[in-house]
Amino acid sequence: MNEILQAIVLGLIQGITEWLPISSSGHLVLFQHLFNIEQPIIFDIFLHLGSLIVVLIIFWQDIKNLIIGLIKKDKNSIKLTLQLIIATIPIALVGFFLNDLIKSIFKDIRTVGFSLLFTALLLFLSKYPLIKNKSLNYKNTLIIGLLQSLAILPGVSRSGTTISTGLIQGVKGEKAAKFAFLLFIPAILGATILEARNITKITNFTPLIISTIVVVISGYFSLRLLLFIIKKRKFSYFAWYCLILGLVTLTIAYL
């Protein structure tokens, strides 16, 4: 496949599937497997940086209010910041200590298949909260963070796990989504720092820049769509997609 075309396609896959709870990493691995494409890890970082830009654009007002609140020592802003830190710790530890292990299994589509089934299960369970109208606290944000750490596996959706975990614990959809996407920021920044040493190996930045632009454009509309779906309480419907794709993936893997 032409290098520029490949960059556009990968950017579209990342931009659309990053926010919908269907796992962008799982789709990227499947695409590479089906078309026999080798993609360096640093390429993933640029794709995720595009997603980070989308979050900053859509949630800029929330981020600005949080920063202003911290400067003014607002209790709610301090509490939210501490919750984000607590929820970030699990994925930071997993990413730092298990980074090489994750890389070694990243291209195994069996991992993708089983991970998609796990995502489907969480999405199904999100319809049945254990308790209703529960506010975010330190305990449930830690649990959200623990589940987010599983999203380092291809096929486990980051938005799917974090939002579903919030919903299962009784947090309202809009609040769970906002927390999940704010939580995305330190997770991606950490991954970027971890892989920054590999940037010197890049000889051609053009495909990376193109894919990043495509991610930003497609990702913006994808995230807006997801927020609308959450508002309409249709989030769990994606479970069927993950279930079917997971079963198809495992069928391909074991044939």
VOPATI-499404 format. One record per residue (C-alpha): residue in one letter; residue number from 1; x negated, y, z. Coordinates in steps of 0.5 Angstrom, whole numbers, plus 2048, in hexadecimal, padded with zeros to 3 digits. Layout:
N
+---------+-----+-----+-----+-----+
! residuo ! num !  px !  py !  pz !
+---------+-----+-----+-----+-----+
!       a ! NUM !   X !   Y !   Z !
...
+---------+-----+-----+-----+-----+
This chain:
255
+---------+-----+-----+-----+-----+
! residuo ! num !  px !  py !  pz !
+---------+-----+-----+-----+-----+
!       m !   1 ! 800 ! 800 ! 800 !
!       n !   2 ! 7FE ! 807 ! 7FE !
!       e !   3 ! 7FA ! 80A ! 804 !
!       i !   4 ! 7FF ! 811 ! 804 !
!       l !   5 ! 805 ! 80D ! 803 !
!       q !   6 ! 803 ! 808 ! 809 !
!       a !   7 ! 802 ! 80E ! 80D !
!       i !   8 ! 809 ! 811 ! 80B !
!       v !   9 ! 80D ! 80A ! 80D !
!       l !  10 ! 809 ! 809 ! 813 !
!       g !  11 ! 80B ! 810 ! 815 !
!       l !  12 ! 812 ! 80F ! 814 !
!       i !  13 ! 812 ! 808 ! 817 !
!       q !  14 ! 80F ! 80C ! 81D !
!       g !  15 ! 813 ! 812 ! 81D !
!       i !  16 ! 81A ! 80E ! 81D !
!       t !  17 ! 819 ! 808 ! 821 !
!       e !  18 ! 815 ! 80C ! 827 !
!       w !  19 ! 81B ! 80F ! 82A !
!       l !  20 ! 820 ! 80A ! 828 !
!       p !  21 ! 820 ! 804 ! 82D !
!       i !  22 ! 81D ! 7FF ! 828 !
!       s !  23 ! 816 ! 800 ! 829 !
!       s !  24 ! 811 ! 804 ! 824 !
!       s !  25 ! 80B ! 7FF ! 826 !
!       g !  26 ! 80F ! 7F9 ! 824 !
!       h !  27 ! 811 ! 7FC ! 81D !
!       l !  28 ! 80A ! 7FE ! 81C !
!       v !  29 ! 807 ! 7F7 ! 81D !
!       l !  30 ! 80D ! 7F4 ! 819 !
!       f !  31 ! 80C ! 7F8 ! 813 !
!       q !  32 ! 804 ! 7F7 ! 814 !
!       h !  33 ! 805 ! 7F0 ! 814 !
!       l !  34 ! 80A ! 7EF ! 80E !
!       f !  35 ! 806 ! 7F4 ! 80A !
!       n !  36 ! 7FF ! 7F1 ! 80C !
!       i !  37 ! 7FD ! 7F8 ! 80E !
!       e !  38 ! 7F7 ! 7F9 ! 813 !
!       q !  39 ! 7F8 ! 800 ! 817 !
!       p !  40 ! 7F3 ! 802 ! 81C !
!       i !  41 ! 7F5 ! 804 ! 823 !
!       i !  42 ! 7F3 ! 80B ! 822 !
!       f !  43 ! 7F9 ! 80C ! 81D !
!       d !  44 ! 7FE ! 80A ! 822 !
!       i !  45 ! 7FB ! 810 ! 827 !
!       f !  46 ! 7FD ! 815 ! 821 !
!       l !  47 ! 804 ! 812 ! 820 !
!       h !  48 ! 805 ! 813 ! 828 !
!       l !  49 ! 802 ! 81A ! 828 !
!       g !  50 ! 808 ! 81B ! 822 !
!       s !  51 ! 80D ! 818 ! 827 !
!       l !  52 ! 80A ! 81D ! 82D !
!       i !  53 ! 80B ! 823 ! 828 !
!       v !  54 ! 812 ! 821 ! 828 !
!       v !  55 ! 813 ! 820 ! 82F !
!       l !  56 ! 810 ! 827 ! 830 !
!       i !  57 ! 815 ! 82A ! 82B !
!       i !  58 ! 81B ! 827 ! 82D !
!       f !  59 ! 81A ! 828 ! 835 !
!       w !  60 ! 816 ! 82E ! 835 !
!       q !  61 ! 81B ! 832 ! 839 !
!       d !  62 ! 81B ! 82C ! 83E !
!       i !  63 ! 813 ! 82C ! 83E !
!       k !  64 ! 813 ! 834 ! 83F !
!       n !  65 ! 818 ! 834 ! 845 !
!       l !  66 ! 814 ! 82E ! 848 !
!       i !  67 ! 80D ! 832 ! 848 !
!       i !  68 ! 811 ! 839 ! 84A !
!       g !  69 ! 814 ! 835 ! 850 !
!       l !  70 ! 80D ! 832 ! 852 !
!       i !  71 ! 80A ! 839 ! 852 !
!       k !  72 ! 810 ! 83C ! 856 !
!       k !  73 ! 80F ! 835 ! 85B !
!       d !  74 ! 816 ! 833 ! 859 !
!       k !  75 ! 818 ! 82D ! 85D !
!       n !  76 ! 81C ! 82A ! 857 !
!       s !  77 ! 816 ! 82B ! 853 !
!       i !  78 ! 811 ! 828 ! 858 !
!       k !  79 ! 815 ! 822 ! 859 !
!       l !  80 ! 816 ! 821 ! 851 !
!       t !  81 ! 80E ! 821 ! 850 !
!       l !  82 ! 80D ! 81D ! 856 !
!       q !  83 ! 812 ! 818 ! 853 !
!       l !  84 ! 80F ! 818 ! 84C !
!       i !  85 ! 808 ! 817 ! 84F !
!       i !  86 ! 80A ! 811 ! 853 !
!       a !  87 ! 80E ! 80E ! 84D !
!       t !  88 ! 807 ! 80F ! 849 !
!       i !  89 ! 803 ! 80B ! 84D !
!       p !  90 ! 805 ! 804 ! 84B !
!       i !  91 ! 804 ! 805 ! 844 !
!       a !  92 ! 7FD ! 809 ! 845 !
!       l !  93 ! 7FA ! 803 ! 849 !
!       v !  94 ! 7FD ! 7FE ! 844 !
!       g !  95 ! 7FA ! 802 ! 83E !
!       f !  96 ! 7F3 ! 803 ! 841 !
!       f !  97 ! 7F2 ! 7FC ! 844 !
!       l !  98 ! 7F6 ! 7F8 ! 83F !
!       n !  99 ! 7F4 ! 7FC ! 838 !
!       d ! 100 ! 7F0 ! 7F7 ! 835 !
!       l ! 101 ! 7F4 ! 7F1 ! 837 !
!       i ! 102 ! 7FA ! 7F5 ! 834 !
!       k ! 103 ! 7F6 ! 7F6 ! 82D !
!       s ! 104 ! 7F5 ! 7EF ! 82D !
!       i ! 105 ! 7FC ! 7ED ! 82C !
!       f ! 106 ! 7FF ! 7F3 ! 829 !
!       k ! 107 ! 7FF ! 7F0 ! 822 !
!       d ! 108 ! 803 ! 7EA ! 824 !
!       i ! 109 ! 80A ! 7EA ! 822 !
!       r ! 110 ! 80C ! 7E5 ! 827 !
!       t ! 111 ! 80B ! 7EA ! 82C !
!       v ! 112 ! 80F ! 7EF ! 828 !
!       g ! 113 ! 815 ! 7EA ! 828 !
!       f ! 114 ! 815 ! 7E8 ! 82F !
!       s ! 115 ! 814 ! 7EF ! 831 !
!       l ! 116 ! 81A ! 7F1 ! 82C !
!       l ! 117 ! 81E ! 7EC ! 830 !
!       f ! 118 ! 81C ! 7EF ! 837 !
!       t ! 119 ! 81E ! 7F6 ! 834 !
!       a ! 120 ! 825 ! 7F4 ! 832 !
!       l ! 121 ! 826 ! 7F1 ! 839 !
!       l ! 122 ! 824 ! 7F7 ! 83C !
!       l ! 123 ! 829 ! 7FB ! 837 !
!       f ! 124 ! 82F ! 7F6 ! 839 !
!       l ! 125 ! 82E ! 7F7 ! 840 !
!       s ! 126 ! 82E ! 7FF ! 83F !
!       k ! 127 ! 835 ! 7FE ! 83F !
!       y ! 128 ! 836 ! 7FB ! 846 !
!       p ! 129 ! 833 ! 800 ! 84B !
!       l ! 130 ! 832 ! 7FD ! 852 !
!       i ! 131 ! 834 ! 804 ! 855 !
!       k ! 132 ! 838 ! 80A ! 852 !
!       n ! 133 ! 836 ! 811 ! 852 !
!       k ! 134 ! 82F ! 810 ! 855 !
!       s ! 135 ! 82A ! 816 ! 855 !
!       l ! 136 ! 823 ! 815 ! 853 !
!       n ! 137 ! 81E ! 813 ! 859 !
!       y ! 138 ! 817 ! 811 ! 85B !
!       k ! 139 ! 819 ! 80A ! 85B !
!       n ! 140 ! 81D ! 809 ! 854 !
!       t ! 141 ! 818 ! 80E ! 851 !
!       l ! 142 ! 813 ! 809 ! 853 !
!       i ! 143 ! 817 ! 803 ! 850 !
!       i ! 144 ! 818 ! 807 ! 849 !
!       g ! 145 ! 810 ! 808 ! 849 !
!       l ! 146 ! 80F ! 800 ! 84B !
!       l ! 147 ! 814 ! 7FE ! 845 !
!       q ! 148 ! 810 ! 804 ! 840 !
!       s ! 149 ! 80A ! 800 ! 841 !
!       l ! 150 ! 80C ! 7FA ! 83E !
!       a ! 151 ! 80D ! 7FF ! 837 !
!       i ! 152 ! 806 ! 7FE ! 836 !
!       l ! 153 ! 808 ! 7F7 ! 833 !
!       p ! 154 ! 80A ! 7F8 ! 82C !
!       g ! 155 ! 812 ! 7F6 ! 82B !
!       v ! 156 ! 813 ! 7F9 ! 832 !
!       s ! 157 ! 817 ! 800 ! 831 !
!       r ! 158 ! 814 ! 806 ! 835 !
!       s ! 159 ! 81B ! 80A ! 835 !
!       g ! 160 ! 81F ! 803 ! 835 !
!       t ! 161 ! 81B ! 801 ! 83C !
!       t ! 162 ! 81B ! 808 ! 83F !
!       i ! 163 ! 822 ! 80A ! 83E !
!       s ! 164 ! 825 ! 803 ! 83F !
!       t ! 165 ! 822 ! 803 ! 846 !
!       g ! 166 ! 824 ! 809 ! 847 !
!       l ! 167 ! 82B ! 808 ! 845 !
!       i ! 168 ! 82B ! 801 ! 849 !
!       q ! 169 ! 829 ! 805 ! 84F !
!       g ! 170 ! 82F ! 809 ! 84E !
!       v ! 171 ! 82C ! 80F ! 84C !
!       k ! 172 ! 830 ! 813 ! 846 !
!       g ! 173 ! 82E ! 812 ! 83F !
!       e ! 174 ! 82C ! 819 ! 83E !
!       k ! 175 ! 828 ! 81A ! 844 !
!       a ! 176 ! 825 ! 813 ! 843 !
!       a ! 177 ! 823 ! 815 ! 83C !
!       k ! 178 ! 820 ! 81C ! 83E !
!       f ! 179 ! 81C ! 818 ! 843 !
!       a ! 180 ! 819 ! 813 ! 83E !
!       f ! 181 ! 817 ! 818 ! 839 !
!       l ! 182 ! 814 ! 81C ! 83E !
!       l ! 183 ! 810 ! 816 ! 840 !
!       f ! 184 ! 80E ! 815 ! 839 !
!       i ! 185 ! 809 ! 81B ! 839 !
!       p ! 186 ! 804 ! 818 ! 83F !
!       a ! 187 ! 805 ! 811 ! 83C !
!       i ! 188 ! 803 ! 813 ! 835 !
!       l ! 189 ! 7FD ! 818 ! 837 !
!       g ! 190 ! 7FA ! 813 ! 83B !
!       a ! 191 ! 7FA ! 80E ! 835 !
!       t ! 192 ! 7F7 ! 814 ! 831 !
!       i ! 193 ! 7F1 ! 815 ! 836 !
!       l ! 194 ! 7F0 ! 80D ! 836 !
!       e ! 195 ! 7EF ! 80D ! 82F !
!       a ! 196 ! 7EC ! 813 ! 82E !
!       r ! 197 ! 7E5 ! 810 ! 82D !
!       n ! 198 ! 7E7 ! 80D ! 827 !
!       i ! 199 ! 7E9 ! 813 ! 823 !
!       t ! 200 ! 7E1 ! 814 ! 821 !
!       k ! 201 ! 7E3 ! 80D ! 81D !
!       i ! 202 ! 7E8 ! 811 ! 818 !
!       t ! 203 ! 7E5 ! 813 ! 811 !
!       n ! 204 ! 7EC ! 815 ! 80E !
!       f ! 205 ! 7F0 ! 81A ! 812 !
!       t ! 206 ! 7F5 ! 81B ! 80C !
!       p ! 207 ! 7FA ! 815 ! 80D !
!       l ! 208 ! 7FA ! 816 ! 815 !
!       i ! 209 ! 7FC ! 81D ! 814 !
!       i ! 210 ! 801 ! 81B ! 80F !
!       s ! 211 ! 804 ! 816 ! 813 !
!       t ! 212 ! 804 ! 81A ! 819 !
!       i ! 213 ! 808 ! 81F ! 815 !
!       v ! 214 ! 80D ! 81A ! 813 !
!       v ! 215 ! 80E ! 818 ! 81A !
!       v ! 216 ! 810 ! 81F ! 81D !
!       i ! 217 ! 815 ! 820 ! 817 !
!       s ! 218 ! 818 ! 819 ! 818 !
!       g ! 219 ! 817 ! 818 ! 81F !
!       y ! 220 ! 81B ! 81F ! 821 !
!       f ! 221 ! 821 ! 81D ! 81D !
!       s ! 222 ! 821 ! 816 ! 820 !
!       l ! 223 ! 820 ! 818 ! 827 !
!       r ! 224 ! 826 ! 81D ! 826 !
!       l ! 225 ! 82A ! 817 ! 824 !
!       l ! 226 ! 828 ! 813 ! 82A !
!       l ! 227 ! 82A ! 819 ! 82F !
!       f ! 228 ! 831 ! 819 ! 82B !
!       i ! 229 ! 832 ! 812 ! 82C !
!       i ! 230 ! 830 ! 812 ! 833 !
!       k ! 231 ! 835 ! 817 ! 834 !
!       k ! 232 ! 83A ! 813 ! 831 !
!       r ! 233 ! 838 ! 80D ! 835 !
!       k ! 234 ! 837 ! 809 ! 82F !
!       f ! 235 ! 82F ! 807 ! 832 !
!       s ! 236 ! 830 ! 800 ! 833 !
!       y ! 237 ! 833 ! 7FF ! 82C !
!       f ! 238 ! 82B ! 7FE ! 82A !
!       a ! 239 ! 82B ! 7F8 ! 82E !
!       w ! 240 ! 82E ! 7F4 ! 828 !
!       y ! 241 ! 829 ! 7F7 ! 823 !
!       c ! 242 ! 823 ! 7F5 ! 828 !
!       l ! 243 ! 826 ! 7EE ! 829 !
!       i ! 244 ! 827 ! 7EC ! 821 !
!       l ! 245 ! 820 ! 7EF ! 81F !
!       g ! 246 ! 81D ! 7EB ! 825 !
!       l ! 247 ! 820 ! 7E5 ! 823 !
!       v ! 248 ! 81E ! 7E6 ! 81C !
!       t ! 249 ! 817 ! 7E8 ! 81E !
!       l ! 250 ! 816 ! 7E1 ! 822 !
!       t ! 251 ! 819 ! 7DD ! 81C !
!       i ! 252 ! 813 ! 7E0 ! 817 !
!       a ! 253 ! 80E ! 7DF ! 81D !
!       y ! 254 ! 80F ! 7D8 ! 81E !
!       l ! 255 ! 811 ! 7D6 ! 817 !
+---------+-----+-----+-----+-----+
